[in-house]
């Protein structure tokens, strides 16, 4: 996937997309956490299947220094992402070839979200001694904002345990300026038409004690390479309530939130 990112970064389309999702998260974690099978992007182009298919085909044919990979532009197909999915957008599938091995590729492109603060340019790590992609990427604050929005919107119906793990992990590793995190959450919720609630169900003891959620968390742990992840869901929910709860309360009340988070927390006044 990194070699497709390199082609994207070398193409005229690179400035129109922002990297998000599992590939980006992998660059922040000190150790592998979970397998990533697709590329997630935010697009600033027309939200149209044919348009995205044309872009991907163009990127497949981008001339680069030989790296052993070929992406087959003739196999590119696109579809609208289902309404019940994480976000509205376009999904593109195509094939790549590495010697005699065939690779299945998938790209999900979302639209309409804001990145707060503005996207940053990163040099994506490479496994081989090849030129690294330089791509625009989400900030940690906007990653958290979108995952928190999903938690609030889905409530007890939420089965996306990886979102809980990702926010927990980021809060344990990185410092945050409360005003920037609050701004990212405010912008994401506003754009997605979601009201602020002072105590989301996902941060409550009710959620942590739900038998179905406990089973989902334990199943999630069995699937991934999750070093240091709490074995019990209630530990995660308590940690997230400490991290996100004060921000949610301030946004609901219309107050500024200026506290400082020094990993692994808690919040402290500036």
Secondary structure as GFF3:
##gff-version 3
##sequence-region A 1 270
A	DSSP	alpha_helix	2	10	.	.	.	ID=ss1
A	DSSP	three_ten_helix	14	16	.	.	.	ID=ss2
A	DSSP	beta_strand	17	20	.	.	.	ID=ss3
A	DSSP	alpha_helix	21	28	.	.	.	ID=ss4
A	DSSP	beta_strand	39	43	.	.	.	ID=ss5
A	DSSP	alpha_helix	49	60	.	.	.	ID=ss6
A	DSSP	beta_strand	69	80	.	.	.	ID=ss7
A	DSSP	beta_strand	89	98	.	.	.	ID=ss8
A	DSSP	beta_strand	101	111	.	.	.	ID=ss9
A	DSSP	beta_strand	120	123	.	.	.	ID=ss10
A	DSSP	beta_strand	134	137	.	.	.	ID=ss11
A	DSSP	alpha_helix	140	154	.	.	.	ID=ss12
A	DSSP	three_ten_helix	155	157	.	.	.	ID=ss13
A	DSSP	alpha_helix	161	173	.	.	.	ID=ss14
A	DSSP	beta_strand	176	177	.	.	.	ID=ss15
A	DSSP	alpha_helix	178	191	.	.	.	ID=ss16
A	DSSP	three_ten_helix	201	203	.	.	.	ID=ss17
A	DSSP	alpha_helix	205	209	.	.	.	ID=ss18
A	DSSP	alpha_helix	211	223	.	.	.	ID=ss19
A	DSSP	alpha_helix	233	253	.	.	.	ID=ss20
A	DSSP	beta_strand	260	261	.	.	.	ID=ss21
A	DSSP	beta_strand	267	268	.	.	.	ID=ss22
###
